[in-house]
Amino acid sequence: QVQLVESGGGLVQAGGSLRVSCAASVRTFSDYAVGWFRQAPGKGRAFVAYILTGGRTNYADSVKGRFTISRDSTKNTAYLQMNSLQPEDTAAYYCAAHRGHWRLSPASQDEYEEWGQGTQVTVSS
C-alpha cells in the first residue's frame, strides 16, 4: 500500500503561483500514474491533471496552460505547479496514484487506488 502526503498549499493572491507536492512512501513510485484532483466547497471532486508512467500528461481545460504536473522519481514525489491562480482555483487538492491497467480513463477518480489527505489552496481576489 502506498501512502501519499501532499504539501505546499496555502493562501495566495490572484495571479500568484504555488507548487503543491505529493510524496510517496514507496521507492517504486515511478511504477504508478499520478493524478491531481480538487474539490471546491460545496462541489464534487474534479480532475485537474495526470501524468502517466511514461511521462505523458493531460490537463483539465480549466487549468491548461496555467498548471504543470511533473514528477521526480529520485525523490518519489510528484508536483503540481500552479501559475496565474484565480479565485475559482480555490479548493482542496488531492493527489492519487494508480498502478496497472486502466478500465476507464486516467482522468477518472474511480481509477485511483491510493489517495493523499489533501492540501488546501486558497486564492484571494
N, C-alpha and C positions, 0 to 999 in steps of 0.2 A: 504494500500500500504506500502511496506517495502522499507526503504531507506538503502542502503548498502554503507559503506565507507571503502575503502581499505587504508592501510598504511603500511609502513615498507620497501618499495622499496628503491633502491639506487644503488650505484656503488660498485662492489666487484671484487677482483681479481679471476682468475680461481682457482678452488679448494676451494674457500671460501664458506661461508654459509650466508643465510639471512632467516628471517622469516617475511612473509607478513601476515597481519591481515585483517579481514573483519568484521566490527562492524555493527550490525543490529539495526534498530530503534524500533523494536518490542520486547516485552517480550516473545512472542510465537515463537521465532526464532527456538526453538527445534522442532517445527512442520514442519520445512522446510528442504528439502535436499539442500545441498550446493555444488556447482561446482566451480572449478577454471579453467579458460581458459587463453590462452595467445595469443598475436598477435605480431609477429615479423615484422620489417619493410618490406613492400612490400609483405606480406603474409596474408593469411586469419586467422581468429581466430581459434585456435586449442584447443582441450580438453587436460587438464592436470590431473585433479583428481576430484573425487567426494566423498562425504560422505552422506549416507542416514540417515533418522531419527533414524533408529535402530542401526546406527554405522558402517554399512558395508561400506567399502571403495573400490575404484578401481583407477588405475593409467594408464596413457598412458605408453606405452612400453619405450619411450624415457626417462622417469623420474623414472621408477620403481626402487626401491632400493636406490634412492637418495632423493626423496621428500616424505614428510609425511603430510597428511591432518588430521586435528583434529578440535574439537570444544569444547567450554566451554559454556554450556548452562546457567551457572550462570552469565556470562558476555555477553551473546547474541553475541558471537564472534566466528568466525571460523579462522583457521590458515592454512598456508601452510609453513612448514619448508623445506627449500631447502638447501641441502648439496652437496658438490662436484660439485659446479656450473661450467659450461663451457660456453665459448663464445656463443655457439648456444642456450643457455638458455636466451639470451638477448631478451627481449620482454616487452610489456605492459601486466601486469597480471590483470585479471578481476575476481571478484567473482560474483556468480549468485545464486539465490535462487528459489526453486520450492516447491509448496505445492500441494498435491493431487496425482492423478493417473498419470502414465507415458503412453504416447502414443507410444513413440519410445524407447529411451534409456537415462539413466541419463548422458551419455557421449555426447548427442546431445545438442548443444546450443539452438536449437529450443524449447527445453522443458522448458526453464527457463523464468520466467516472470519478475523477478527483477534483475537488474544489477547495479554494482557499476561503478564508473567513471574510475577505473583502477589505477594501480601504476606501475611505470617504474622500471624495473630491468635491469641493465647493467653489463655485466661480461666482464672484460678486460683480454686479454691474456698475 
